[in-house]
């Protein structure tokens, strides 16, 4: 069959440009009738390593080789480097000057001439593709191959296009620009390190080269860079420019300082072998390295104490030998010298970890903690929060958990705190997750829409979570984090198909759920609902919620225009400051015996101004009724043709009781008369005729 590389199973992004379309023709001699998959290395076993961030030493094959050697007690065989150079001197071709010495303690330049740029041999292409790198040309492929092999980023410049005989490493100037290899123009700042020809940038150090000096088919002389750049500088440039490369990843995490020049020589030798180049003698370098290998004391007794093992000093020494660490032995204490390829080893506990994993985690005995232990328990606040969940779920609501991050538009919705500025992230993952939420409700709308779109029209949900508030004065400080509880209800609350009984959610259903929550924490008598007008809420079905005169939240129907915009049916929402409710010192619960004496009930219908709320009238009744009045219940509201304009009728049932004796009709009449008097004086209420 005649096939393309894609048809043989190679990812399109890994195929060389000349083979991106059409069939693939082998450049090397292959046996007719043999397996194409074997020739393309597609039958190879590939191990994908899942590395923790501290194990940067295994981002290359040599590091993995040391790790495998330690696990299987083998020796590491390093690649042989044979550099056959001519009699010329590289210093006659180029000079190196490092101005940013702290950012670039070592820079080495090698010259390879008479290079013939072309396609890499098949084995090299196969290995790069297996590692997820697209082959480009023999010179570029060699730098990538050595990157994978040594973990040392290298860069090849076209020497003839360099524009001078001087390499200058410096900080970029603010506003300076460069077109990188991905053909994007990047604007630099003084925080970024650049490679220049003495005049203009030709590469962003440790991140990506410039497009003007890219190796191409006509390149004959290569200037090969092998350098060590400080990780913090490279990390900042990569982050600022939004440009992450294989090179920057390795510089950020740290590379082996003693491999820099060795990797450069290895690449030069491969260019001579695979690209027909001639290596010019010598390396032009600026070497400001002043590092010393770290020495860490490892006490075998402390190792056993920490791990709970009985490992001998000889066993620990054998483990250090397997790791390739040198040491001086002083009884049970080893002075271990850490090679530069293991920057993750910083303290004695790091060495203990190495001992533990090579010794075998399964061989470490299981023990219980020594000494007295304490039993974990929930704090009072946590217990109350859990009780709040039980109450809401017992009322028929389901808990949801939504994102704390939202979009700037959603952060404005239902954020009724005054003078608040949304808290934005410095480096958001996306615009939809760029701002800390200022209300729980906008994301509850997402939950409603998600369910309704999936034919679940009856949704009753709540969330307990934090909102984040700030203002212009405190924007430089940490934002204020407040724990809130919010709910959203839409659809049919009750739908009995057999009896034909139906009840849609309404304002009083949502209010009743809130009152049940207040009753749970004993604050129902101190909570007041006040009619209000708030943005995005129905002007006639909205109330502020106050606790001891302090506003703690709101309840209301979503404004019809917003409901239409969100494609929702009639929806009711509430949001409360949960911290204030749970931390409020409620009155202690007092239990009373069942009354032995009968109660007396009086019903009254009062005519009041239309703007008077039932709660306001009820408060006056409780105050005026004294100790004998035990219960007040509103049972009727009338506004109709028989009422004069601007008036309404409220009917209450009042229950009088004395637990110690039977009340007389005269006593109740007197107390009831006082109630009517106070109602007329304070709210202008009169008895309805």
LINJO-V222551 format. One record per backbone hydrogen bond with DSSP energy under -1.0 kcal/mol. CO is the residue of the C=O (numbers start at 1). NH is the residue of the N-H. Records with the same first field share a line. If there is no record, write none. Layout:
CO: NH + NH
This chain:
3: 24
5: 10
6: 9
11: 14
12: 15
16: 19
17: 20
31: 34
35: 39
36: 40
37: 42
38: 41
41: 44
52: 55
54: 56
55: 58
56: 59
60: 64
61: 65
62: 66
63: 67
64: 68
65: 69
66: 70
67: 71
68: 72
69: 74
89: 92
90: 93 + 94
95: 167
97: 169
99: 101
100: 104
103: 230
105: 288
106: 228
107: 286
108: 226
109: 284
110: 224
111: 280
112: 222
113: 278
118: 138
121: 125
122: 126
123: 127
124: 128
125: 129
126: 130
127: 131
128: 133
129: 132
137: 141
138: 142
139: 143
140: 144
141: 145
142: 146
143: 147
144: 148
145: 149
146: 150
147: 151
148: 61
149: 62
155: 225
157: 223
158: 161
159: 162
165: 95
167: 97
168: 196
169: 99 + 100
170: 194
173: 176
176: 188
178: 186
179: 211
180: 183
184: 180
186: 178
188: 175
189: 192
192: 172
193: 205
194: 170
195: 202 + 203
196: 168
200: 197
202: 210
203: 195
204: 207 + 208
208: 204
209: 181
211: 214
213: 158
216: 219
220: 115
221: 159
222: 112
223: 157
224: 110
225: 155
226: 108
230: 234
231: 235
232: 236
233: 237
234: 238
235: 239
236: 240
237: 241
238: 243
245: 249
246: 250
247: 251
248: 252
249: 253
250: 254
256: 259
259: 263
260: 264
261: 265
262: 266
263: 267
264: 268
265: 269
266: 270
267: 271
268: 272
269: 273
270: 274
271: 275 + 277
275: 116
278: 113
279: 86
281: 90
284: 109
286: 107
294: 338
296: 336
298: 334
299: 303
300: 304
301: 305
302: 306
303: 307
304: 308
312: 316
313: 317
314: 318
315: 319
316: 320
317: 321
318: 322
319: 323
320: 325
326: 337
328: 335
330: 333
332: 300
333: 330
334: 298
335: 328
336: 296
339: 342
342: 345
347: 351
348: 352
349: 353
350: 354
351: 355
352: 356
353: 357
354: 358
355: 359
356: 360
360: 363
361: 364
379: 383
380: 384
381: 385
382: 386
383: 387
384: 388
385: 389
386: 390
387: 391
388: 392
389: 393
390: 394
391: 395
392: 397
393: 396
398: 462
404: 437
406: 435
407: 411
412: 415
414: 416
423: 436
430: 433
431: 434
434: 425
435: 406
437: 468
441: 445
443: 447
444: 448
445: 449
446: 450
447: 451
448: 452
449: 453
451: 454 + 456
452: 455
459: 490
460: 398
461: 488
462: 400
463: 486
465: 484
467: 482
469: 480
470: 421
474: 477
480: 469
482: 467
483: 579
484: 465
485: 576
486: 463
487: 574
488: 461
489: 572
490: 459
491: 505
494: 503
496: 500
501: 496
503: 493 + 494
506: 510
507: 511
508: 512
509: 513
510: 514
511: 515
512: 516
513: 517
514: 518
515: 519
516: 520
517: 521
518: 523
519: 522
523: 526
526: 548
528: 546
530: 544
534: 537
536: 559
538: 541
541: 557
542: 532
543: 555
544: 530
545: 552 + 553
546: 528
547: 550
550: 547
552: 577
553: 545
554: 575
555: 543
556: 573
557: 538
559: 563
560: 564
561: 565
562: 566
563: 568
571: 558
572: 489
573: 556
574: 487
575: 554
576: 485 + 578
577: 581
578: 582
579: 583
584: 586
600: 656
602: 654
604: 652
605: 688
606: 650
607: 686
608: 648
609: 612
613: 617
614: 618
615: 619
616: 620
617: 621
618: 622
619: 623
620: 624
621: 625
628: 657
631: 655
633: 653
636: 651
638: 649
640: 643
644: 647
646: 610
648: 608
649: 638
650: 606
651: 635 + 636
652: 604
653: 633
654: 602
655: 630 + 631
656: 600
664: 668
665: 669
666: 670
667: 671
668: 672
669: 673
670: 674
671: 675
672: 676
673: 677
674: 678
675: 679
676: 680
677: 681
678: 682
679: 683 + 685
686: 607
